[in-house]
Amino acid sequence: QVQLVESGGGLVQAGGSLRLSCAASGTIFSRDTMGWYRQAPGKLRELVATITTGGSTNYADSVKDRFTISRDNAKKTWYLQMNSLKPEDTAVYYCNLRYGSSGNSYYWGQGTQVTVSS
C-alpha cells in the first residue's frame, strides 16, 4: 500500500553536496524505519543510513560525518543530505521503508542516480 518516490539525484563535482528526498504515500507506522541504500557498479547494494520515526539514526562508516539522514513525519518524507561527496559515492541511491510487526519487510523506491566527478 506504500509507494516511495525518490528525487534529488544528479551530477556533482567532488567536494560538492546533494540532498535526496523520498516521499511516501500510504501509512507509516511509528515502528517503521526509513532508510537509504546505494548500489555502485560492480558492487552489492549497501545500507547508507536509517532513521526511525522517533529520530534514532544509524550510518555506514563510509558516510558517517558526511551524510545526514532526517525525516518529516507529518509529510511522510525523509532526506539524505550528502556533503563532501567523493567519486566513490557514485551509485544509484534507493530509499526504503522497513515495516511490519517483525520488521522484516521492505518497500523500495525506484532509485535515483548520483554521480560524483573527480
Buried (B, 14 or more C-beta within 10 A) or exposed (E): EBEBBBEBBEEBEEEBEBBBBBBBEEEBEEEBBBBBBBBBEEEEBEBBBBBBBEEEBBBBEEBEEBBBBBBEEEEBBBBBBBBEBBEEBBBBBBBBBBBEEEEEEBBBBEBBEBBBEE
